[in-house]
Amino acid sequence: MPRHDVRFTIPERKLGNSDIEFAVYSDDERLGALKISKGAIVWCPANKKRGYVMGWDVFDRAMRDQGRRETRRV
């Protein structure tokens, strides 16, 4: 089973005006970056110039419809 790592950087600005970026790795190979902002979530695959944008309302519906429910409370 691959080992997954998530790395992130938070710019030193107001959160409302800047994205938070998570770098996602599988077995030390970069899968891509997940960018989170006030208005949307963006998945940028490794070695691609453009990402995939999803608004928060669409993300909420996609997770409820396609996501797997957690077995423990967060």
Distance bins in CASP14 RR format, pairs under 12 A and 6 or more apart:
PFRMAT RR
TARGET T0000
AUTHOR 0000-0000-0000
RMODE 2
METHOD distances of the structure
MODEL  1
1 26 0 0 0 0 0 1 0 0 0 0 0
1 27 0 0 0 0 1 0 0 0 0 0 0
2 24 0 0 0 0 0 1 0 0 0 0 0
2 25 0 0 0 0 1 0 0 0 0 0 0
2 26 1 0 1 0 0 0 0 0 0 0 0
2 27 1 0 1 0 0 0 0 0 0 0 0
2 28 0 0 0 0 1 0 0 0 0 0 0
2 29 0 0 0 0 1 0 0 0 0 0 0
2 31 0 0 0 0 1 0 0 0 0 0 0
3 25 0 0 0 0 1 0 0 0 0 0 0
3 26 1 0 0 1 0 0 0 0 0 0 0
3 27 1 0 1 0 0 0 0 0 0 0 0
3 28 1 0 0 1 0 0 0 0 0 0 0
3 29 0 0 0 0 0 1 0 0 0 0 0
4 22 0 0 0 0 0 1 0 0 0 0 0
4 23 0 0 0 0 0 1 0 0 0 0 0
4 24 1 0 0 1 0 0 0 0 0 0 0
4 25 1 0 0 1 0 0 0 0 0 0 0
4 26 1 0 1 0 0 0 0 0 0 0 0
4 27 0 0 0 0 1 0 0 0 0 0 0
4 28 0 0 0 0 0 1 0 0 0 0 0
4 29 0 0 0 0 0 1 0 0 0 0 0
4 30 0 0 0 0 0 1 0 0 0 0 0
4 31 0 0 0 0 1 0 0 0 0 0 0
4 32 0 0 0 0 0 1 0 0 0 0 0
5 22 0 0 0 0 0 1 0 0 0 0 0
5 23 0 0 0 0 1 0 0 0 0 0 0
5 24 1 0 0 1 0 0 0 0 0 0 0
5 25 1 0 1 0 0 0 0 0 0 0 0
5 26 1 0 0 1 0 0 0 0 0 0 0
5 27 0 0 0 0 1 0 0 0 0 0 0
5 28 1 0 0 1 0 0 0 0 0 0 0
5 29 0 0 0 0 0 1 0 0 0 0 0
5 30 0 0 0 0 1 0 0 0 0 0 0
5 31 0 0 0 0 1 0 0 0 0 0 0
5 32 0 0 0 0 0 1 0 0 0 0 0
6 20 0 0 0 0 0 1 0 0 0 0 0
6 21 0 0 0 0 0 1 0 0 0 0 0
6 22 1 0 1 0 0 0 0 0 0 0 0
6 23 1 0 0 1 0 0 0 0 0 0 0
6 24 1 0 1 0 0 0 0 0 0 0 0
6 25 1 0 0 1 0 0 0 0 0 0 0
6 26 0 0 0 0 0 1 0 0 0 0 0
6 30 0 0 0 0 0 1 0 0 0 0 0
6 31 0 0 0 0 1 0 0 0 0 0 0
6 32 0 0 0 0 0 1 0 0 0 0 0
6 33 0 0 0 0 0 1 0 0 0 0 0
6 34 0 0 0 0 1 0 0 0 0 0 0
7 20 0 0 0 0 0 1 0 0 0 0 0
7 21 0 0 0 0 1 0 0 0 0 0 0
7 22 1 0 0 1 0 0 0 0 0 0 0
7 23 1 0 1 0 0 0 0 0 0 0 0
7 24 1 0 0 1 0 0 0 0 0 0 0
7 25 1 0 0 1 0 0 0 0 0 0 0
7 28 0 0 0 0 0 1 0 0 0 0 0
7 30 0 0 0 0 1 0 0 0 0 0 0
7 31 0 0 0 0 0 1 0 0 0 0 0
7 32 0 0 0 0 0 1 0 0 0 0 0
7 33 0 0 0 0 1 0 0 0 0 0 0
7 34 0 0 0 0 0 1 0 0 0 0 0
8 19 0 0 0 0 0 1 0 0 0 0 0
8 20 1 0 0 1 0 0 0 0 0 0 0
8 21 1 0 0 1 0 0 0 0 0 0 0
8 22 1 0 1 0 0 0 0 0 0 0 0
8 23 1 0 0 1 0 0 0 0 0 0 0
8 24 0 0 0 0 1 0 0 0 0 0 0
8 25 0 0 0 0 0 1 0 0 0 0 0
8 33 0 0 0 0 1 0 0 0 0 0 0
8 34 0 0 0 0 1 0 0 0 0 0 0
8 35 0 0 0 0 0 1 0 0 0 0 0
8 36 0 0 0 0 1 0 0 0 0 0 0
9 18 0 0 0 0 0 1 0 0 0 0 0
9 19 0 0 0 0 1 0 0 0 0 0 0
9 20 1 0 0 1 0 0 0 0 0 0 0
9 21 1 0 1 0 0 0 0 0 0 0 0
9 22 0 0 0 0 1 0 0 0 0 0 0
9 23 1 0 0 1 0 0 0 0 0 0 0
9 33 0 0 0 0 1 0 0 0 0 0 0
9 34 0 0 0 0 0 1 0 0 0 0 0
9 35 0 0 0 0 0 1 0 0 0 0 0
9 36 0 0 0 0 0 1 0 0 0 0 0
10 16 0 0 0 0 0 1 0 0 0 0 0
10 18 0 0 0 0 1 0 0 0 0 0 0
10 19 0 0 0 0 1 0 0 0 0 0 0
10 20 1 0 1 0 0 0 0 0 0 0 0
10 21 0 0 0 0 1 0 0 0 0 0 0
10 22 0 0 0 0 1 0 0 0 0 0 0
10 35 0 0 0 0 0 1 0 0 0 0 0
10 36 0 0 0 0 0 1 0 0 0 0 0
11 17 0 0 0 0 1 0 0 0 0 0 0
11 18 1 0 1 0 0 0 0 0 0 0 0
11 19 1 0 0 1 0 0 0 0 0 0 0
11 20 1 0 0 1 0 0 0 0 0 0 0
11 21 0 0 0 0 1 0 0 0 0 0 0
11 35 0 0 0 0 0 1 0 0 0 0 0
11 36 0 0 0 0 0 1 0 0 0 0 0
11 37 0 0 0 0 0 1 0 0 0 0 0
12 18 0 0 0 0 1 0 0 0 0 0 0
12 20 0 0 0 0 0 1 0 0 0 0 0
13 19 0 0 0 0 1 0 0 0 0 0 0
13 20 0 0 0 0 0 1 0 0 0 0 0
13 37 0 0 0 0 0 1 0 0 0 0 0
14 20 0 0 0 0 0 1 0 0 0 0 0
14 37 0 0 0 0 0 1 0 0 0 0 0
14 38 0 0 0 0 0 1 0 0 0 0 0
15 36 0 0 0 0 1 0 0 0 0 0 0
15 37 0 0 0 0 1 0 0 0 0 0 0
15 38 0 0 0 0 1 0 0 0 0 0 0
16 36 0 0 0 0 0 1 0 0 0 0 0
16 37 1 0 0 1 0 0 0 0 0 0 0
16 38 1 0 1 0 0 0 0 0 0 0 0
16 39 0 0 0 0 1 0 0 0 0 0 0
17 37 0 0 0 0 1 0 0 0 0 0 0
17 38 0 0 0 0 1 0 0 0 0 0 0
17 39 0 0 0 0 0 1 0 0 0 0 0
18 35 0 0 0 0 1 0 0 0 0 0 0
18 36 0 0 0 0 0 1 0 0 0 0 0
18 37 1 0 0 1 0 0 0 0 0 0 0
18 38 0 0 0 0 1 0 0 0 0 0 0
19 33 0 0 0 0 1 0 0 0 0 0 0
19 34 0 0 0 0 1 0 0 0 0 0 0
19 35 1 0 1 0 0 0 0 0 0 0 0
19 36 1 0 0 1 0 0 0 0 0 0 0
19 37 1 0 1 0 0 0 0 0 0 0 0
19 38 0 0 0 0 1 0 0 0 0 0 0
19 39 0 0 0 0 1 0 0 0 0 0 0
19 40 0 0 0 0 1 0 0 0 0 0 0
19 41 0 0 0 0 1 0 0 0 0 0 0
19 42 1 0 0 1 0 0 0 0 0 0 0
19 44 0 0 0 0 0 1 0 0 0 0 0
19 53 0 0 0 0 0 1 0 0 0 0 0
20 33 0 0 0 0 0 1 0 0 0 0 0
20 34 0 0 0 0 1 0 0 0 0 0 0
20 35 1 0 0 1 0 0 0 0 0 0 0
20 36 1 0 1 0 0 0 0 0 0 0 0
20 37 1 0 0 1 0 0 0 0 0 0 0
20 38 0 0 0 0 0 1 0 0 0 0 0
20 41 0 0 0 0 0 1 0 0 0 0 0
20 42 0 0 0 0 0 1 0 0 0 0 0
21 32 0 0 0 0 1 0 0 0 0 0 0
21 33 1 0 1 0 0 0 0 0 0 0 0
21 34 1 0 0 1 0 0 0 0 0 0 0
21 35 1 0 1 0 0 0 0 0 0 0 0
21 36 1 0 0 1 0 0 0 0 0 0 0
21 37 0 0 0 0 1 0 0 0 0 0 0
21 41 0 0 0 0 0 1 0 0 0 0 0
21 42 0 0 0 0 1 0 0 0 0 0 0
21 43 0 0 0 0 0 1 0 0 0 0 0
21 44 0 0 0 0 1 0 0 0 0 0 0
22 30 0 0 0 0 0 1 0 0 0 0 0
22 31 0 0 0 0 0 1 0 0 0 0 0
22 32 0 0 0 0 1 0 0 0 0 0 0
22 33 1 0 0 1 0 0 0 0 0 0 0
22 34 1 0 1 0 0 0 0 0 0 0 0
22 35 1 0 0 1 0 0 0 0 0 0 0
22 36 1 0 0 1 0 0 0 0 0 0 0
22 41 0 0 0 0 0 1 0 0 0 0 0
22 42 0 0 0 0 0 1 0 0 0 0 0
22 43 0 0 0 0 0 1 0 0 0 0 0
22 44 0 0 0 0 0 1 0 0 0 0 0
23 29 0 0 0 0 0 1 0 0 0 0 0
23 30 1 0 0 1 0 0 0 0 0 0 0
23 31 0 0 0 0 1 0 0 0 0 0 0
23 32 1 0 0 1 0 0 0 0 0 0 0
23 33 1 0 1 0 0 0 0 0 0 0 0
23 34 0 0 0 0 1 0 0 0 0 0 0
23 35 0 0 0 0 0 1 0 0 0 0 0
23 44 0 0 0 0 1 0 0 0 0 0 0
23 46 0 0 0 0 1 0 0 0 0 0 0
24 30 1 0 0 1 0 0 0 0 0 0 0
24 31 1 0 1 0 0 0 0 0 0 0 0
24 32 1 0 1 0 0 0 0 0 0 0 0
24 33 1 0 0 1 0 0 0 0 0 0 0
24 34 1 0 0 1 0 0 0 0 0 0 0
24 35 0 0 0 0 0 1 0 0 0 0 0
24 43 0 0 0 0 1 0 0 0 0 0 0
24 44 0 0 0 0 1 0 0 0 0 0 0
24 45 0 0 0 0 1 0 0 0 0 0 0
24 46 0 0 0 0 1 0 0 0 0 0 0
25 31 1 0 0 1 0 0 0 0 0 0 0
25 32 0 0 0 0 1 0 0 0 0 0 0
25 33 0 0 0 0 0 1 0 0 0 0 0
25 34 0 0 0 0 0 1 0 0 0 0 0
25 46 0 0 0 0 1 0 0 0 0 0 0
26 32 0 0 0 0 1 0 0 0 0 0 0
26 46 0 0 0 0 0 1 0 0 0 0 0
29 45 0 0 0 0 0 1 0 0 0 0 0
29 46 1 0 0 1 0 0 0 0 0 0 0
29 47 0 0 0 0 0 1 0 0 0 0 0
30 44 0 0 0 0 0 1 0 0 0 0 0
30 45 0 0 0 0 1 0 0 0 0 0 0
30 46 1 0 1 0 0 0 0 0 0 0 0
30 47 0 0 0 0 1 0 0 0 0 0 0
30 48 0 0 0 0 0 1 0 0 0 0 0
31 43 0 0 0 0 1 0 0 0 0 0 0
31 44 0 0 0 0 1 0 0 0 0 0 0
31 45 1 0 0 1 0 0 0 0 0 0 0
31 46 1 0 1 0 0 0 0 0 0 0 0
31 47 0 0 0 0 0 1 0 0 0 0 0
31 48 0 0 0 0 0 1 0 0 0 0 0
32 42 0 0 0 0 0 1 0 0 0 0 0
32 43 1 0 0 1 0 0 0 0 0 0 0
32 44 1 0 1 0 0 0 0 0 0 0 0
32 45 1 0 1 0 0 0 0 0 0 0 0
32 46 1 0 1 0 0 0 0 0 0 0 0
32 47 0 0 0 0 1 0 0 0 0 0 0
32 48 0 0 0 0 1 0 0 0 0 0 0
32 51 0 0 0 0 1 0 0 0 0 0 0
32 52 0 0 0 0 0 1 0 0 0 0 0
33 41 0 0 0 0 0 1 0 0 0 0 0
33 42 0 0 0 0 1 0 0 0 0 0 0
33 43 1 0 0 1 0 0 0 0 0 0 0
33 44 1 0 1 0 0 0 0 0 0 0 0
33 45 0 0 0 0 1 0 0 0 0 0 0
33 46 0 0 0 0 1 0 0 0 0 0 0
33 47 0 0 0 0 0 1 0 0 0 0 0
33 48 0 0 0 0 1 0 0 0 0 0 0
33 51 0 0 0 0 1 0 0 0 0 0 0
33 52 0 0 0 0 0 1 0 0 0 0 0
34 40 0 0 0 0 0 1 0 0 0 0 0
34 41 1 0 0 1 0 0 0 0 0 0 0
34 42 1 0 0 1 0 0 0 0 0 0 0
34 43 1 0 1 0 0 0 0 0 0 0 0
34 44 1 0 0 1 0 0 0 0 0 0 0
34 45 0 0 0 0 0 1 0 0 0 0 0
34 46 0 0 0 0 0 1 0 0 0 0 0
34 51 0 0 0 0 0 1 0 0 0 0 0
34 52 0 0 0 0 0 1 0 0 0 0 0
34 53 0 0 0 0 0 1 0 0 0 0 0
34 54 0 0 0 0 0 1 0 0 0 0 0
34 59 0 0 0 0 0 1 0 0 0 0 0
35 41 1 0 0 1 0 0 0 0 0 0 0
35 42 1 0 1 0 0 0 0 0 0 0 0
35 43 1 0 0 1 0 0 0 0 0 0 0
35 44 1 0 0 1 0 0 0 0 0 0 0
35 51 0 0 0 0 1 0 0 0 0 0 0
35 52 0 0 0 0 0 1 0 0 0 0 0
35 53 0 0 0 0 1 0 0 0 0 0 0
35 54 0 0 0 0 0 1 0 0 0 0 0
36 42 1 0 0 1 0 0 0 0 0 0 0
36 43 0 0 0 0 0 1 0 0 0 0 0
36 44 0 0 0 0 0 1 0 0 0 0 0
36 53 0 0 0 0 0 1 0 0 0 0 0
36 54 0 0 0 0 0 1 0 0 0 0 0
36 55 0 0 0 0 0 1 0 0 0 0 0
36 56 0 0 0 0 1 0 0 0 0 0 0
36 59 0 0 0 0 1 0 0 0 0 0 0
37 53 0 0 0 0 1 0 0 0 0 0 0
37 54 0 0 0 0 0 1 0 0 0 0 0
37 55 0 0 0 0 1 0 0 0 0 0 0
37 56 0 0 0 0 1 0 0 0 0 0 0
37 59 0 0 0 0 0 1 0 0 0 0 0
38 55 0 0 0 0 0 1 0 0 0 0 0
38 56 0 0 0 0 1 0 0 0 0 0 0
39 53 0 0 0 0 1 0 0 0 0 0 0
39 54 0 0 0 0 1 0 0 0 0 0 0
39 55 1 0 0 1 0 0 0 0 0 0 0
39 56 1 0 0 1 0 0 0 0 0 0 0
39 57 0 0 0 0 1 0 0 0 0 0 0
39 58 0 0 0 0 0 1 0 0 0 0 0
39 59 0 0 0 0 0 1 0 0 0 0 0
40 51 0 0 0 0 0 1 0 0 0 0 0
40 52 0 0 0 0 0 1 0 0 0 0 0
40 53 1 0 1 0 0 0 0 0 0 0 0
40 54 1 0 0 1 0 0 0 0 0 0 0
40 55 1 0 1 0 0 0 0 0 0 0 0
40 56 1 0 0 1 0 0 0 0 0 0 0
40 57 0 0 0 0 1 0 0 0 0 0 0
40 58 0 0 0 0 1 0 0 0 0 0 0
40 59 0 0 0 0 1 0 0 0 0 0 0
40 60 0 0 0 0 0 1 0 0 0 0 0
41 51 0 0 0 0 0 1 0 0 0 0 0
41 52 0 0 0 0 1 0 0 0 0 0 0
41 53 1 0 0 1 0 0 0 0 0 0 0
41 54 1 0 1 0 0 0 0 0 0 0 0
41 55 1 0 0 1 0 0 0 0 0 0 0
41 56 1 0 0 1 0 0 0 0 0 0 0
41 57 0 0 0 0 0 1 0 0 0 0 0
41 58 0 0 0 0 1 0 0 0 0 0 0
41 59 1 0 1 0 0 0 0 0 0 0 0
41 60 0 0 0 0 0 1 0 0 0 0 0
41 62 0 0 0 0 1 0 0 0 0 0 0
41 63 0 0 0 0 0 1 0 0 0 0 0
42 48 0 0 0 0 0 1 0 0 0 0 0
42 50 0 0 0 0 1 0 0 0 0 0 0
42 51 1 0 1 0 0 0 0 0 0 0 0
42 52 1 0 0 1 0 0 0 0 0 0 0
42 53 1 0 1 0 0 0 0 0 0 0 0
42 54 1 0 0 1 0 0 0 0 0 0 0
42 55 0 0 0 0 1 0 0 0 0 0 0
42 56 0 0 0 0 0 1 0 0 0 0 0
42 59 0 0 0 0 0 1 0 0 0 0 0
43 50 0 0 0 0 0 1 0 0 0 0 0
43 51 1 0 0 1 0 0 0 0 0 0 0
43 52 1 0 1 0 0 0 0 0 0 0 0
43 53 0 0 0 0 1 0 0 0 0 0 0
43 54 1 0 0 1 0 0 0 0 0 0 0
43 55 0 0 0 0 0 1 0 0 0 0 0
43 59 0 0 0 0 0 1 0 0 0 0 0
43 62 0 0 0 0 0 1 0 0 0 0 0
44 50 1 0 0 1 0 0 0 0 0 0 0
44 51 1 0 1 0 0 0 0 0 0 0 0
44 52 1 0 0 1 0 0 0 0 0 0 0
44 53 0 0 0 0 1 0 0 0 0 0 0
45 51 1 0 0 1 0 0 0 0 0 0 0
45 52 1 0 0 1 0 0 0 0 0 0 0
52 58 0 0 0 0 0 1 0 0 0 0 0
52 59 0 0 0 0 0 1 0 0 0 0 0
52 62 0 0 0 0 0 1 0 0 0 0 0
53 59 0 0 0 0 0 1 0 0 0 0 0
54 60 0 0 0 0 1 0 0 0 0 0 0
54 61 0 0 0 0 1 0 0 0 0 0 0
54 62 1 0 0 1 0 0 0 0 0 0 0
54 63 0 0 0 0 0 1 0 0 0 0 0
54 66 0 0 0 0 0 1 0 0 0 0 0
55 61 0 0 0 0 1 0 0 0 0 0 0
55 62 0 0 0 0 1 0 0 0 0 0 0
55 63 0 0 0 0 0 1 0 0 0 0 0
56 62 0 0 0 0 0 1 0 0 0 0 0
56 63 0 0 0 0 0 1 0 0 0 0 0
57 63 0 0 0 0 0 1 0 0 0 0 0
57 64 0 0 0 0 0 1 0 0 0 0 0
58 64 0 0 0 0 0 1 0 0 0 0 0
58 65 0 0 0 0 0 1 0 0 0 0 0
58 66 0 0 0 0 0 1 0 0 0 0 0
59 65 0 0 0 0 0 1 0 0 0 0 0
59 66 0 0 0 0 0 1 0 0 0 0 0
59 67 0 0 0 0 0 1 0 0 0 0 0
60 66 0 0 0 0 0 1 0 0 0 0 0
60 67 0 0 0 0 0 1 0 0 0 0 0
61 67 0 0 0 0 0 1 0 0 0 0 0
63 69 0 0 0 0 1 0 0 0 0 0 0
63 70 0 0 0 0 0 1 0 0 0 0 0
END
